[in-house]
Amino acid sequence: MMNWTPEVSQPSPRVGSWVEGMHPESGSPEYGQRYRWLDQVLSPRDVPKMEVPDVEWTAITSDVRLVQHLLALYFCWEYPTFASLSKEHFLKDFKDGTRRYCSSILVNALLALGCRFSNQPNTRANSTDPATSGDHFFKESLRLFHLETDHRSLTTIQALGIMSIREASCGRDSESWYYAGQSIRIALEMGLHMTNGTGNDDDIAVRAATFWGAFALDQLTATVFLRPTPAPKPAIIDDIEASLWIPYTDDGVPLQRSCEQPSNVRSVYKCFCELSELVHQSLYILHSPGRPLTSRDLLGIYTQYLDWYDRIPEVLRLGHNFTPAVLFAQ
């Protein structure tokens, strides 16, 4: 039987005193200038400006601009690689204070990962120790996770995936594997892999994105740890959002405007899904008990990888697009 107990200690209580005195300059003109480009990264296409949310999504800091800054760093440099959430749906509910596609556990997980792209002292649990970057947000996300009586929700699945990526970025592979395993297990329990087409368009899109993120991440950890995956092969989804990619930096200022380019999120995400499907087949061939490995199997899967690479859209080829997600896929 699989042991789902992580090799980590229970989360410590929330950092109660961290907020106080952490951003005394937040009302200064310089502070406002630092984050003046946030709206271009975070505003959905049909919303002209990212307004201050009505809900305090994290108990760790009351600095709303810092929260938005860290989210912008995540969506610029990490998303949509192994993303289990839909950016547009998440940001709309984040702004509106709606808990359908946004939650405190998910926001804190995203902030913990966003801190990995920042050198600012106020993104660390200990401002003088870079190794504590994002630890306070991560512990808060863990605290909220352990308070849940039922983990079966889209935002919890998404948060576990983000937590897995964050722990991997910190070099904690076993913890990363644990959170990825929890994410795909809950997704399967909720039946997200079954595409019955019921529900409204928003629900279908977010459920599909949630499963694909959990599925792709599970393929990664299965490859690293050389274990077969229990996830069934899902169907390729087509309805993925497209938006402009802006190279937002930790200084709050984009790089040269000439670096802006179409993100081609839909094409990138679909390529990741198809690649995850191939990895799934590879793991089945390599690690299925009682099934001998043949040269025909190896040649067949190798040919499929070559075909996948040949089918990559021209807009995602190097020289046409150089967003982080495209470079990762290449």
N, C-alpha and C positions, 0 to 999 in steps of 0.2 A: 504494500500500500504506500502511495506517495505521501511523504511527510511535508505538509504545507507550513511548517513552522520555520520562519526565517532565522538565519544566524545573526540576529541583531537583538539588542535589548529593547525592552518596552520603551515607548516614547516618554521623554521627560515632560513635565508640565509646561504649559505655554510660557513663553518668555514675557513675563508681565511687565518688567521695567524697561524692556528694550525700546519701546516706542518713545518714552519720555526723553525729551532733549535730543532726539536723533536727527532732526532736520530743522534747526532754528532758522535757517536761511530760506525756508520754503516760500516766504512771502516776498523775497527780494526780486528786483527786475532781472538780475543775473540768473536766478534760479528758473524764472519763467522762460528766459531766452534759451536755456540749456535744453528744454523739452519742447521747443516750439514746433518741431517737426513730427511730433507724435501722431497728430491727426492723420497725416498722410499714410502712415503705416497701419494704424488701427481702425480707421473708419471704414465700415463696409461701403461697397460701391454706391448704395442707394441712400447713405447717410452722410451729409456734408461734413459733419464734425463730431468727434468723439466727446460727448458730454460727460461730466462727472457723474458716476453711477450713484443711484439713490441708496444702494446697499453697501455696507462695509463688508467686503468679501474676505478680509483677513483681519485677525486680531493682533497681528505682529506689528503692523505699522499703520498710521493714519495718513501717511503721505501718499495721496492719490496719484500724484504725478510720478512718483517712484514706482508705484504698482504698474501704471501704464507703461512706463519706460521699460521695465523688465518684461512685460508682455510683448512690447514692440521688438525687443531683442530676440525673444523666442520666435516670433512669427517671421522675423527677417532672416535669421541664420539657421534655424532648426526645422521649422515647418516647411513642407509637409512630410519630411523624412520620418517614417514610422508613426505618422500622426494618426491618432484615433479620434480626433474631433474635427468638426467642420468649423473653420475660422469664422465665417459669416454668422452662423447660428450661435456660436459661443459669444462673439462680441456683441451681438444684438441683445442677448439676454444679460450679459455682463453690464451693459449700459442701462438696460431697463430694470434691472434688479429682479429679473425673472429666474426661477430655479428649475426651469425645464431642461435647458442645455448648458447651464452654468451652475456651479456649486462652490462652496468654500473649500472643500477638499481638493477640487480640481484647480481652483485659482492658486491656492498655496503650493500645489505641486508644480504648476507652471512657473510661479515666481521662483521656486527653488532652482528649477532648471535655467530660468532666465538669468539668475545670478552668476551662472557659469560663464556668461558672456560679458561680465562687468568687473571692473577693477575698483569700483567705488567702495570706500570703507563701510558705507551704510547698507551694503548688500551682504555683509558678513555678520554672523552671530557675535563674533569677537572682532571688532573693527580693526585690530592690529594683527589679526591672524588670517591670511588669505585662505588657509586650509578650511576655514569655517564658512566659506562662501555658500549662502543659501541654506545653511543648517537649520536656522530658526524657522524658515518657511517649511522645510521638509518635516521637522518635528511636529509642527502644527498640523500638517496634512496627515501625518501618522496618528496624531491624537484624535483627529476627527474621524479617521478610518476606524479606530478602535471603539469609538463611541457609537458607531452605526450598529443597529440591530439587524439590518438586512442590507447586504452589500449589493444586491441585485438592482443596479441602476446604471444608466449609460454614463453618467459623469464619474461614478466610482470606477468603472472599467477604464475610462479614459485617464483618470488620475493615476491608477496603478501602472498603466503604460508609461506615462510621463515619469513617474517615480522610478520605474525600471531604467529608463534612458538616463535619468539623472545619476543614479547609483553606478551605472556603467561608466559614465563620464568621470566619476570619482575613483574608478578602479576597483569597485566592490562588485565583482562579477557574480558571486553567489547570491547576494541580495538582489541584484538586477534580475537574475534568473527567477528568483522567488516571485517578485512582483509581476514579471511577465507571465509566469505560470498562473498566478491568481487572476490576472486580467483575462486570459483566454478561457480559463475554467468558468468564470462567471459569465462570459459572453456566450459560451456553449450552453450553460444552464438556462440562460434567457432565450435561447433559440435564435440568436442574431444571425447565425449562419444559414437559416432557412429563409429564402427569399420568396415569401408568399404574396408580396405586392399589396398587402393590406395596410391601411393607415394613410394619413395625408402625405404630401410630398416631402414636407420637412422631416417627419418621423422616419420615412423610408431612407432619406439621404443621410441622416445622422446615424441611424442604426447601421447602415451599410458602412459608413466611414468608421464607426466604432469597431465593428468586427474586423474590417480590413486592417486597421491599425494593430489590434490585438493579434491577428493572424500573422501579419508580417513580422512583428516583434517576436512572436513565438518561433517562427522559422529561423530567425537570427540566433536566438538562444539555443534552439535545437541543433543548429550547425556548430556552435561553439562547444556545446557539451556533448555532441555526438549521441543524441538520443532521438528516437522516432517521435513524431508529433502526433497527438490525438485529433488534431483539427481536421475536419473534412474539407474537401476542395470547394471553395466558394465560387460564385459566379462573378465575372468581371462587371464592375459597375461603370457607368458612363457619365452620370450626372455629378461632376465635380466642378467646383467653382473656379473661376479664372479672375485674376487681378494683377495689378501692376506691382512688380518687385522693386522696392526702394532700399538701397544699402544703408540702413540705419545703424548708427554707431553708438558706443557707450557714452560719447560726449553729447549725445542727443542731436547730432547734426549729421545729415546724410553725406555720403561721399559725393564726388562730382556728379552733377545731374546727368552727365552722359552715361553714367553707369546704370541708370534706370532702364528697365526692360520688361517685357511681358514675362510674368512668372510662369505661364504655361502650366499652372498647378494641375489642371485636369490631365494633361498628357503625362506629366511627371508621376502623378499618383497612379494612373493606370499602368504605367511601366513598372512601378514598384509592385503593384498587385500581380501583374503577370509574372514578374521575377519571383515573387513569393510562391506563386503556384509551382514554378519550376523547382524551386528549392524543396518544396513539399514533396514533389515526385522523386527528387534525388534522394531525400532522406528515406523515403519508403523503399527505394531500390537498394540503398546501401545498408540499411539497418533492420529490415524486416526479418524476424526470426524464422528459420527454416526455409528461407528462400535463397538459393544460391545465386551469387552475382556472376553474370556472364558478360563477355565482351560485347555482345549485341545490346545488352542493357546500357552499358557505358557509352557505346557509340550513339545509341538512340537519344539519350539524354544530352549528350554533348552536342549533337546536331540541333536539338531543340534550343539550347543556349545560343548557338550561332544564329538560328532563325530569329530568336528574340532580339538579339543585337541588331540584326539586319532590319527588323521592323521598327526600330526606334524612330519616331518622327524626325524629320529633318530639322525642325525648330529646336530639338533637344540635342543636336549634335554639337560637339565642341567647335567653337568658332561662331556659332549662331546664338548660343545662350550660355551664360556663365554664372547662373544663380547657384547658391550652395547645394540645393537639392539636385540640380542637373550634374554638377561636378561629382557629387557623391554617387549618383547612379552610374556615371561613366567610369 
